[in-house]
Amino acid sequence: MDAFSSLMGGFANALQPNTLMWGFVGCFVGTLVGVLPGIGPALTIALLLPLTYQVPATAMFVMFAGIYYGAAYGGSTTSILVRTPGEAGSMMTALEGYQMARRGRAGPALATAAIGSFVAGTIGTLALTFIAPWVVDLALTFGPAEYFSLMVLSLVAVTAVLGQSLIRGLLALSLGMLLGMVGIDLQTGQARFTFGHQPWLLDGIGMTTAIVGIFAVGEAAYMAWQGRESKPSAVLKVDGRVTMSKADWGRSWKPWLRGAFYGFPIGAMPAGGSDVPTLLSYYTEKKLAKNPEEFGHGAIEGVAGPEAANNAAAAGVLMPLLTLGIPTSATAAVMLSAFQGYGIQTGPGLFSSNGTLVWTLIASLYIGNVILLVLNLPLIGLWVKLLKIPPPWLWAGIIVVSTLGVYGASNSLHDVGLLYVFGLLGFLMRRFAIPAPPLIVGLILAPMAEQSMRQALTISMGDWSTFVTRPISASLLAVAVLMMVVPRLVRLRQH
């Protein structure tokens, strides 16, 4: 009840015209940031940090929260329309969303993404309000062994996106895991695969550069190479519908809820992020679907579930930041520095020392979800009209925007060069029907899995049984085994 009364006080503050204005500005800027590839919420908030000297803390953090949630919303737009995910959390949305757009169903795809984001964001914010302490306690029970088992579970889930050829899918996954090893080994401090200690490779390969290069530049190059298939009638169709049908609603609401269930707790874990829950959500929806053959050709469940997981994870990331003072993402780390700039110490004492600020921030998340829904649903028709742009202009624009986004994020010409290398790789993968998502998943998960495995073995003095003697770790590995075995047993019984 105390939480409820405190939340009502937060709403009273958040609905003040000045605070509400900052929240709207944050949502609008965040949506634009999500639409532009390469420019994430962390960079945007970092660029706005100087405003902390001029703007009151409450208004500033309400705007930051709007940017964070808005970026999660906006990222789905270009993922669906032009297969250009700006970050890892939007990658799974791009798989089915872009295929829906090619079939003339861009409107329903954008609608299920916007409504699913609202539903999952609201569920995540409710969890942040009322069950945060319990989820934080659960997250703190995860040690290196548990994180390694979670990464194994995620890698098993990659089987949902391996494509028609298992060999080609595993080839892409292996290449991604190899690329994930580039850079400084955090355990020993030694450089690996850096071509003679090239400074620009020491920090590893940037995730945004790889994702934008393979999905955006590679897709644009492939469509330009196809020539005849670049005609609007052959590639991008617009049927005028921008709303969801009754069947679309029926196929979307369960994935929204399941996506929120994945996104919030995993987002609350250190290094959890949004990529793991979106991958698990996609795997789950494909396995539970009545028409799994539609996946890869525009299944609406493949948009609804991952997009919900992405937004629920955004709420989950804020929970350890506020309750424990632990940033679990780049955006959370930048927000932590903003707290410190105001002289505010995050952690268990934050709710008692700055309760008004915290509850106003949480209330603004509810309001921000409504603002984003109101802001995004009317714009669906406008976004769909992007598909009417002549394809040569559209693909050229994608390459230009991608280049500017990557360069603006790092100010590095080396990253621009890597962007085009990954663009060429993406083109070749499209040309020879090698699936791209496994490569990105391997690039993301391999360093996390390796680090967790080596930390767990260091703690256990090299005893590999630590992965099966710890209950949570053993349970996750058991689920991974079941995910591999059960579908094969079902297929054997059917034959």
GUSE-343303 format. One record per residue: x negated, y negated, z negated of N, C-alpha, C in turn. Coordinates in steps of 0.1 Angstrom, whole numbers, plus 5000, padded with zeros to 4 digits. Atoms other than C-alpha are relative to their C-alpha. Layout:
% residues N
XYZXYZXYZ...
% end
This chain:
% residues 495
499250125000500050005000499149885000500950115000497149774993499549975014500450014987495949835028501149935009498950064992499349745042500249854997499950145004499649425022498849915005501150074994496149325032500149985015499850014986496949395068501049895004499050104998500049175066499349864999500850135001497748895053499149975012500850024988495448955082500849965012499150044989498348925107500349854998499750155002499248585091498949915004501150084995495748465098499850015015500349974986495348625132501049935009499050064992498548475144500049845000500150155000497448115137499649965015500250034986497347935171498549995004501450014997493547865169499450145002500649865000492648225161500550085012499349934989495148355186499449965014500650054988493548135213498650075002501349934999490048285206500250155004499749864996491548635208500450015014499649994986493148565242498849985009501250024992489848425255499150125000500849885000488048735243500550115008499349904992490548965259499849975015500150044986490348775292498550025005501449994997486548755292499650155001500349865001486349125282500550075012499549944988488549225311499249985012500950044989486349035336498750084999501349935003483249195320500250155004499849864997484749545324500150025015499849994985485649475361498649995007501350024993482049365370499050114995500949895004479649665371498749944995501350045005476449635351500049914989499950105011477649365327500950064989499249945011478749535295500449914989499650085011480349405263498849964991501250035008476949425245499349875005500750114994475349185269500849874999499150125001478348945269500049944986500050055014478448925231498749944997501350065002474748875230499849865005500150134994474948585254500849904992499250095007477648435232499649984985500450025014475748465199499749864996500350145005474548105199501349924996498850075005478248005194500250024985499849985014477948145159499649874992500350135008476447805149501149905001499050114998479547615161501450054996498749955001482547845157500150084987499849935012484047975124499950155002500349854999483248345116501350075004498849934997486848455117500450005015499750014986487548315152499050075009501049944992484248435165500150155001499949864999484748795155501350055006498749974992488348795168499750005014500450014986486848685201499150125004500949894997484148955200500850135001499249885000486749225192500850005013499250004988488849105222499150035012500949974989485749125245499750155000500449865001484949475232501250085006498849934995488549605238500349975014499750044986488949405270499150075010500949944991485849555285500450155003499649864998487149905279501250015009498850014990490449805297499549985014500450044987488749635326499150105007500949904993486249915333500850105008499349904992489050135346500449945014499550064988490049885373499150045012500949974989486949915395499750155001500249864999486550285386501150065009498949944992489950355401500049955014499850064986489950115431498850035009501249994991486350145444499050094994500949905005484850425424498749944994501250065006482450195405500249984985499950025015482350265368498849924995501150095005480449995350499250064988500749945011479550225321500450154999499849855000479550595311501450034996498749975004482950575294501149995011499150014989484650495327499750105011500449914990482950765347501050105003499049894998485551035342501349945006498850074994488350785350499849995015500350024986486650725384500350135008499949884993486851095393501450025006498649984996490651125395500749875005499450134996491550755397499749965014500450044986489650685429500850095010499349914991491250995445501549965001498650055000494750865435500149875008500050124991493850525451499950045014500149964986492850705483501350065005498749944996496250875483501149905000499050105001498050545479500649984987499450005013498650585442499249924990500950085008496350315429500949934989499150075010499350135411500250094988499849915011500350445390498750034992501349975007496650515382499649884991500350125008496050155370501049994988499050015011499350165350499850114989500349905011498550495332498849974992501250045007495150365324500349884990499650115008496550035310500850044988499149965011499350195290499350104991500849905008497050485278499049934991500950085008494550225267500749944988499250075011497250045247500350104989499649905010498550365231498850054992501149955007495150505222499349894992500650115008493750165211500849974988499250025012496750125188499850114990500249895009496350475174498649994993501350015006492650415169499949894989499950115010493350085151500850044988499249945011495950255129499050084991501049925007493250505120499049924993501050105007490750225113500649944988499350065011493350075090500150094988499549925011494450365070499250134996500749875003492150675073498549985002501450024998488750515078499150074990501049945009487150635046499950155002500149864998488050995053499250045013500749984987486750985089498549974998501450045003483550815077499350114992500549895008483051095051499750125009500249884991483451355079498849975009501150044991481051165102498750024993501249995008478451155074499550144997500449865002478451535071499350055012500749964988477051555106498549974999501450025000473351615105499550045014500649964986470951695135500550135005499549874995472152055137501449985006498650024995475751945140500149925013500050084988474951685166499550085012500449924989473051935187501150105004498849914997476052175185501049925008499150084993478251895196499649975014500550024986476051825226500150135008499949874993476052195235501550015004498649994997479852185233500449905012499850104989479851875256499450065014500649954988477452045281500950125006499149904996479852345282501249945007498950074994482652105290499749955014500450044987480651995320500550095011499649914990481852305337501349955007498750054994485152115344499749915012500450104989483251875368498950055008501249954993480752115384500450015015499749994986482752115417500350145004499649874995483552405440498850095000501249915000479952535441499349994987500649995013478552645408498549975001501550034998474952635421499749855002500250144997475252285434500349914987499750075013476852165401498950024990501149985010474152325380498749935005501150074995471552175403500149854996499850145004472951825397499849984985500250005015473151895359498650014996501449995003469552005358499249885004500750124996468351705377500349894991499650115010470251475353499350024987500849975013468651655323498649965002501450034997465251615339499849854999500250145000465751245345500249944986499850055014466951205309498850024992501349985007463451315298499049895002500950104996461851015314499949904988500250115010460250765289499250054988500849975012458750775254500750114993499549895009459251095234500149944986499850065013460750965202499450084988500649925010459251255182498549984999501550005000455651225193499449865004500550134995455450875208499350015013500749984988454051025240500949965012499250044988455150895275500150135008499749894991456751155298500549965013499550034987457251145335500149855004500050144998456350785337499049955011500850034989453950805367498849914996501150075005450850695348500349884991499650105010452550505320500549875006499450124994454450265342500949934989499250065011455850005317501550005002498650014998459249985333500750134999499449875002459750355328499950054986500249955014458750375291501350014992498750005007462250295279501050105006499149904994463750565301500849935012499250054989466150525330501349944995498850075005468950275323501350075005498849934996472350445322500949925010499250084991474150155339499450005014500749994987471550155367500450125008499849874993472050525374501550015004498649984997475850515372500549915011499650104990476350205393499350045014500749964988473750335418500650115007499549884994475150675423501549985005498650004997478850595422500449885009499650124992479050235437499149995012500850024988476050195460500050125009499949874992476050565470501350015008498749994993479750555478500149905011500050104990479450235497499250045012500949964989476550365518500750125007499449884994478450695524501149965009498950044992481550525536499649925012500650084989479550285558499450105011500649904991477750595573501150075007498949934994481050765580500649935012499650084989482050485603501550015002498649994996485450595616500850014987499249985012486550705582500149884991499950125007486050355569501249915003498950074997489250245585501050014989499150005011491950145560501050115000499049904999494450395573499550144997500649875002491950675568499550024986500649995013490450585535500949954989499250065011492550355513501449965005498650034997496250355515500749934989499350075010498650125497501550025003498649974998502250245492500949894994499250105006503349935473500550034986499549975014504350115441498949974990501050045010502649965411500550054986499549955013504750145384499950155000500149855002504750495370501450065002498749934999507550735380500250084987499749925011509350955355499150124998500949895001507151245364498649964996501350055005504051035359500049984985499850015014505250945324499950134993500049875006505851305317498750074999501449944999502351405328499049924992501050095006500651115309500050004985499950035014501951095274499250094991500849915008500351405260498549985002501450044999496951325275499649884993500350125008497150985259499750034986500149975014497651135225498750094998501249925002494951405230498749925002501150094998492551145243499649924988500250085012493050935212499450094989500549905010492451245191498550035002501449984997489051295208499249874997500850125000487950935210499749944987500250075013488450795175498950074991501049945009486451055154498650005006501449994994483651095179499449875002500550144999483350725184499549954987500550045013482850695147498750064996501349935003479850925147498849925006501250064994476350785152499750075013500349954986475450835189501250075006498849934994479050955195500449935013499750084988479950675220501350045006498749974993482650705246499850115011500249904989480950945271500450144996499749865004481351265250501550024999498649985001485051215241500750005014499450004987485951125277499850135008500449874993484151435290500950114994499249905006485951655265501449995003498650024996489251495273500350055014499849954986488851565310500050155001500149855000487851925303501350064995498849955006490851975281501249985009498950024991493351825305500050095012500149914988492052035334500350144996499649865005492352355313501450014996498649995004495852275300500949975012499150044989497152145334500850125006499249904993499952335351499550015015500450004986498352235384498549975000501450035001494552255378499349985014500550024987493952275416500149855005499850144996495051905418498849924995501250085005491951795397498950005011500950034990489451645420500649945012499350054988492151535444501049894995499150115005493951275421501050054990499149965011495451435390500249884990499850115009497051165368499550034986500549975013496151355337498549974998501550035000492451305346499749864998500250145003492950935343500549974986499350045013495350915313499150054988500849955011493251135290498749934997501350065002489751005295500149854997499850145002490950645296500549974985499550015013492750695263498850034990501149975008489650855248499049894999501050115000487450565259500449894991499550115009489650305241500150044986500049965014490150505210498650014994501450005004486350545208499549864996500450145003486050165208500449974986499650025014488050155176499250084990500849925008486050435162498649944997501450065001482750255168500049894989500050115010483949955146500150054986499849965014484750175116498750024992501349995008481150275105499349874999500650145001480049915113500649934988499450085010482549765089499950074986499949935013482650035062498650044994501449965004478950145061498949915005501150094995477049875080499250075010500849924991475950135105500549985015499650024986476050035142499850135008500149884993476750335164499949985015500150034986476450165198499349865002500750124997474649875215500949884996499150115004477749655211500249984985499950015015478149735174498749944995501250065005474449645169499949855002500050154998474949305185501049934991499050065009478049245164499450004986500750005013475949345133499149884999500950125000473449075142500849874998499150125002476348825144500549994986499650005015477548925109498849944992501250055007473948865097499849855002500150144997473948535115500949914991499150075009476848425093499750034985500349975014475148565062500950104994499149905005477648845059499450145000500649875001476549185047501150105002499049894998478449475062499750124991500249885009478949795043501250014991498949975010481149925014500549884993499650125008481249584997500749895009499550114991482449395029501549984997498650025002486149455022500349924987499850085012485849304987499449865001500750134999483449024995500649915011499450084989485048915028501250075006498749934996488449085028500849925010499250074991490148805046499550015014500649994987487748815075500250145006499949864995487849195078501550035004498649974997491649225077500649915011499750084989492048935101499550065013500649934988489749115125500850125004499249884997491649445122501449965005498750044994494949265127499949955014500250054986493549095158499850115010500149884991492849445172501450045005498749974996496549515172500549905010499550114992497349175187499350015014500749994987494549215213500550115009499549904992495949545224501349965008498750054994499349375231499649905011500450104991497549085248499550065013500649944988495649315271501050075008498949934993498749515280500849895008499350104994500549195288499249945012500950064990497549065307499750095012500549914989496749375327501250065008498949954992500149515337500549915012499750094988501149205358499049995010501150014991497749215374499850125009500249884993498149565387500249985015499750034985499749445420498949925006501150084995496949195424498850095003501249924998494249455419500250105012499749914989495949695443499849935014500250074987495849425470498550005004501449994997492049465468499750105011500149894991492549775488500349965015499750054986493749565518498849935006501250064995490349405521499450095011500649914990488649525553498850084994501049925006486449815543498649955001501450054999483149675557499749894990500250115010483649365535500050054986499949955014484649565505498750084996501249925004481649805506498849904999501150105001479249515513500149924987499850075012480749325484499750084987500449915011480349625461498550014998501550005001476649645469499549874994500550135005476149275463500349984985499750015014478049275430499250094991500749905008476349585418498549954998501350055001472949435426499949884990500050115009473749115408500250044986499749965014475249295378498850074994501249935006472149525373498949904998501050105002469749235378500349914988499750095011471649015355499950064986500049935013471749275328498650024995501449975005467949335327499049905005500950094994466349055348498750075005501149914995464149335363500250045014499949954987463449395399499850155001500249855000462349745390501350074999498749945001465849815379500849995013499450014987467149685412499550105010500649904991464749915430500650144996499449885005466050205408501450015005498650004995469550105417500150065014500049954986468850165454499550145001500549865000466950485447501250094996498849925003470050615429501149995010499050014990472250475456499750105012500449904989470250685482500350144995499749875005470550985459501550035000498649995000474250925455500650035014499649984986474650905493499750145004500449864996472751235498500950104993499249905007474851405471501450005006498750014993478051285488499950075014500249944987476651395522500050155000500249865000475851745511500950074989499049945009478851795487499450044987500649975013476751795455500749914990499250095009478951665426499149914992500850095007477551355409500249994985499850005015479251365374499150084992500949925008477151655362498649934998501350065001473951455370500049894989499950115010475151155349500250064986499849935013476351385321498750054994501349955004472951555320499049894996500950125003471151215320500449944986499650065013473251105290499750104988500049905011473351425269498650064997501349935002469851575274499149934990500850065011467951315253500650014987499349995013470551325226499850144994500149865004470551705225498650044996501449975003466751735226499649944986500450075012466251475198500750074988499349945012468951645175499450144998500549865002467551995182498649994993501350005006463951895173500049954986499850055014465051705142500550114991499549895008467052005130499050114998501049905002464152245136498949954991501050065009461752005118500550014986499549995013464051995088500150144995499949865004464552375088498650075001501449944999460752435092500050105011500049914988461352595126501050125000499149895001464152825115501349975009498950024990466652855145501350034994498849965005469253005123500849884993499350125006470052655109501249965008498850044991472452605139501250094998498849915003474652905128500350024986499849985015474252895090500749884995499350115005475652545087501550005006498649974995479552575089500449915011499550084989480352275111499350035013500749974988477552345135500450145006499549874995478552715137501350005006498650024995482152615143500049945014500150074987481252385172499450105010500649904990479052655188501050115003499049904997481852905184501149955010499050054990484252675202499449995014500750004987481652635230500050145006500049864995481453015233501450035005498649984996485253035234500349935013499850084988485352765261499450075012500649934988483052975283500750145002499649864998484553325276501550005003498549994999488353265273500549985014499550014986488953125308499750115009500449884992487053415323500850124997499149885004489053675303501449985006498750034995492253505314500150035015500049974985491253525351499950145003500149864998490253885347501450074998498749955003493653965332501049975012499150044989495453785361499750085012500349924989493553995386500250154997
% end
